């Protein structure tokens, strides 16, 4: 599960575990199937809403 890491510079980092990465790649492959050009992929991804759950511990 994604974990938000605070830092002293005001910008947070998000740590992803292996399951998060696999989920993102799986969603990317599902959304971009049938796309043959870079622009087609960008157009499909532009409309994608992807959420990663935050680790609350």
N, C-alpha and C positions, 0 to 999 in steps of 0.2 A: 504494500500500500504506500502511496506517495507520502513523503514526510517533508513538511516545510521547515527549513532551517533558517533561523533568524541570524543576521550578521550586524556588525557595527556600522555599516555603511548605508543602512536604510533599505537595501534591496535584499529580498529573501531568495534563497535557493530552494529548489525542490529536488529531493533525493528520490529516485525511482528504484524499485526493486525489480528483479527479473520478471515477475508477473506483470508489472506495469508496462515494461518494455514490450513483452510479447503481446499484450493486449493492444498497445498502440500500433505495432506492426500489423497485427491481424486486422484491425480496423482500417488501416491504410490500404492493405491489400483488397479488402472488401469494397471500399469506396472507389478505388482507382481501377478496378478490373475493367478491361475493355478500352482503357485510355492508351493512346499510342504516342502522344506528344507531351512535352513538358507543359505546354500551355493548357492542354486538356486536364492534366493532373492538377495543376494549380487552380483551375476553375472549379474542379470538384472539391478540392480541399478548402477553398475559400468559403464554401457554404457548410462545411462540416463543423458541428459543435461537438467537441470531445472533452469530457470531464474525467478527471482523475480523483478518486476519493482521497481525502486527507487523513493521515494517521493522527489520531487525537491523543495518543499516549505520550 
